Amino acid sequence: MNTDRPLEGLRVVEMGQLLAGPFAGTVLGYFGAEVIKVEPPTGDPIRQWIRDLKSALIRIENKTYGVCRVTGKLINKKRLELVPHAT
């Protein structure tokens, strides 16, 4: 057994979503396991969350977060709290 990669030779099927499951698969891979990631046809939901977060951060930086792209008016604070990425 390789002490640097003690899980070498082990095959793991990782079907987790978002953070904890995929992170566990990554750690197992670091230790030598062959990790096979299975995702739904639409992909892991975390990817959409990351895209939404990046979009929000860009709009905050541009000082346009909370401003409707269509009307140019401020979006109601309650709506932003309910759906923070819907700007």
C-alpha positions, 0 to 999 in steps of 0.5 A: 500500500502506498502511504501517500495514497492509501485509497489507491485501487478503491473505486468510489461512486459519488452521487452527492450534490452541492457541497458536502458530497462532492467535497468528500469525493474530492478528498477520497480522490486526493487519497488515491481513490478513483472517484466516479461522479454521477450527476442528474442530467441538468448537472449539479445545482451548485453550478447555477448557484455559483453563476448567480453569485458571480452575476450578483457580485458583478452587479454589486461592483458595477453599482447596479445590484437592486436596479431592474435591468428592464425598467432601470428602477430600484427593486423592492427590498422585500423582493431582493430578500426573497430572491437575492439573485433576481436582479 
